[in-house]
Amino acid sequence: MPKDKLPTLRRLARDAERDRAIALERARQERRNQESQAQSLQEMLTQYRQEQVSKNGQAVSSRQLAIFQRFYGRVSNTLVGHGQHVEQLREREEESEKRWQAAYRQHKAISRLQENREREQKRLTLRKERRNSIFRRWTMLNTTDKEQGN
């Protein structure tokens, strides 16, 4: 892989990781919102039921009882459906987290590769400079020795 493409790959991996992180946060927020709605619906149902139970001493017509049972059944069914929806959101969130983790690992691997290449390039440059410096000193010493000998 040519060295000039590595920074581009690193940037693309970083962007992909950021996009996955944003998608993960959106999935988490959607799940939290739906869980909050389900909890509110459950609290409303519980409160409504308690109100109906507190009327226990009062005479309740069969019509009122039928309305209560129908309402309670509908809300209960809605809660079940909502619970299933929240579970699907949780699964999507887990998938999104896995995709983010994969993008994160890929970004880190490319970053490490680029850092290692940069370190190696610096090491090679220093080695080359040392060799050139040693060669110049050797040339200077040998040139001076030859001039003195002649």
C-alpha positions as CSV (number, residue, x, y, z in Angstrom):
1,M,0.0,0.0,0.0
2,P,1.6,3.3,-1.0
3,K,2.4,5.6,1.9
4,D,0.4,8.6,0.5
5,K,-2.9,6.6,0.7
6,L,-2.6,5.8,4.4
7,P,-3.6,9.3,5.7
8,T,-6.7,9.1,3.4
9,L,-7.6,5.7,4.7
10,R,-7.1,6.9,8.3
11,R,-9.4,9.9,7.6
12,L,-12.0,7.6,6.0
13,A,-11.9,5.2,8.9
14,R,-12.2,8.0,11.4
15,D,-15.2,9.4,9.5
16,A,-16.8,6.0,9.4
17,E,-16.2,5.5,13.1
18,R,-17.8,8.9,13.9
19,D,-20.8,8.1,11.7
20,R,-21.2,4.8,13.5
21,A,-21.0,6.5,16.9
22,I,-23.7,9.0,15.8
23,A,-25.9,6.2,14.6
24,L,-25.3,4.3,17.9
25,E,-26.3,7.4,19.9
26,R,-29.4,7.8,17.8
27,A,-30.4,4.2,18.3
28,R,-29.9,4.5,22.1
29,Q,-31.9,7.8,22.2
30,E,-34.8,6.2,20.2
31,R,-34.8,3.2,22.5
32,R,-34.8,5.4,25.6
33,N,-37.6,7.5,24.3
34,Q,-39.7,4.4,23.5
35,E,-39.0,2.9,27.0
36,S,-40.0,6.2,28.5
37,Q,-43.3,6.2,26.6
38,A,-43.9,2.6,27.6
39,Q,-43.3,3.4,31.2
40,S,-45.6,6.4,31.0
41,L,-48.3,4.3,29.4
42,Q,-47.8,1.6,32.1
43,E,-48.1,4.3,34.9
44,M,-51.3,5.7,33.3
45,L,-52.8,2.2,33.1
46,T,-51.9,1.5,36.7
47,Q,-53.3,4.8,37.9
48,Y,-56.5,4.2,35.9
49,R,-56.8,0.7,37.3
50,Q,-56.3,2.1,40.9
51,E,-59.0,4.7,40.3
52,Q,-61.4,2.0,39.2
53,V,-60.5,-0.2,42.1
54,S,-61.1,2.7,44.5
55,K,-64.6,2.9,43.2
56,N,-65.1,-0.6,44.4
57,G,-67.6,0.3,47.0
58,Q,-69.7,2.2,44.5
59,A,-72.2,0.5,42.3
60,V,-70.7,0.0,38.8
61,S,-73.0,-0.5,35.9
62,S,-72.2,-3.3,33.4
63,R,-71.7,-0.7,30.8
64,Q,-69.0,1.1,32.8
65,L,-67.4,-2.3,33.6
66,A,-67.4,-3.2,29.9
67,I,-65.8,0.2,29.0
68,F,-63.2,-0.3,31.6
69,Q,-62.3,-3.8,30.5
70,R,-62.2,-2.7,26.8
71,F,-60.0,0.2,27.6
72,Y,-57.7,-1.8,29.9
73,G,-57.5,-4.6,27.2
74,R,-56.5,-2.0,24.5
75,V,-53.9,-0.4,26.6
76,S,-52.5,-3.7,27.7
77,N,-52.3,-4.8,24.1
78,T,-50.6,-1.5,23.2
79,L,-48.1,-2.1,26.0
80,V,-47.3,-5.6,24.7
81,G,-46.8,-4.2,21.2
82,H,-44.7,-1.3,22.6
83,G,-42.6,-3.8,24.5
84,Q,-41.9,-5.8,21.4
85,H,-41.0,-2.6,19.6
86,V,-38.6,-1.6,22.4
87,E,-37.0,-5.1,22.1
88,Q,-36.5,-4.6,18.4
89,L,-34.9,-1.2,19.1
90,R,-32.7,-2.8,21.7
91,E,-31.5,-5.4,19.1
92,R,-30.9,-2.6,16.5
93,E,-28.9,-0.7,19.1
94,E,-26.8,-3.8,19.8
95,E,-26.1,-4.2,16.0
96,S,-25.3,-0.6,15.8
97,E,-22.9,-0.9,18.7
98,K,-21.2,-3.9,17.0
99,R,-20.8,-1.9,13.8
100,W,-19.3,1.0,15.8
101,Q,-16.9,-1.2,17.6
102,A,-15.7,-2.7,14.3
103,A,-15.2,0.8,12.8
104,Y,-13.4,1.9,16.0
105,R,-11.0,-1.1,15.8
106,Q,-10.4,-0.5,12.1
107,H,-9.7,3.2,12.7
108,K,-7.3,2.4,15.6
109,A,-5.5,-0.3,13.5
110,I,-5.0,2.2,10.6
111,S,-3.9,4.9,13.0
112,R,-1.3,2.5,14.6
113,L,-0.1,1.5,11.1
114,Q,0.4,5.1,10.1
115,E,2.2,5.9,13.4
116,N,4.4,2.9,12.9
117,R,5.3,4.0,9.4
118,E,6.0,7.5,10.5
119,R,8.3,6.2,13.3
120,E,10.0,3.9,10.8
121,Q,10.5,6.7,8.4
122,K,12.0,8.9,11.1
123,R,14.3,6.1,12.1
124,L,15.4,5.5,8.5
125,T,16.0,9.3,8.1
126,L,18.1,9.4,11.2
127,R,20.1,6.4,10.2
128,K,20.7,7.9,6.8
129,E,21.8,11.2,8.3
130,R,24.2,9.3,10.6
131,R,25.7,7.4,7.7
132,N,26.1,10.6,5.7
133,S,27.7,12.3,8.7
134,I,30.1,9.3,9.3
135,F,30.9,9.3,5.6
136,R,31.7,13.0,5.5
137,R,34.0,12.7,8.6
138,W,35.7,9.7,7.0
139,T,36.2,11.6,3.8
140,M,37.5,14.6,5.6
141,L,39.9,12.5,7.6
142,N,41.1,10.5,4.6
143,T,41.4,13.6,2.4
144,T,43.5,15.3,5.2
145,D,45.7,12.2,5.7
146,K,46.4,11.9,1.9
147,E,47.3,15.6,1.6
148,Q,49.6,15.3,4.6
149,G,51.2,12.2,3.2
150,N,51.9,13.7,-0.2
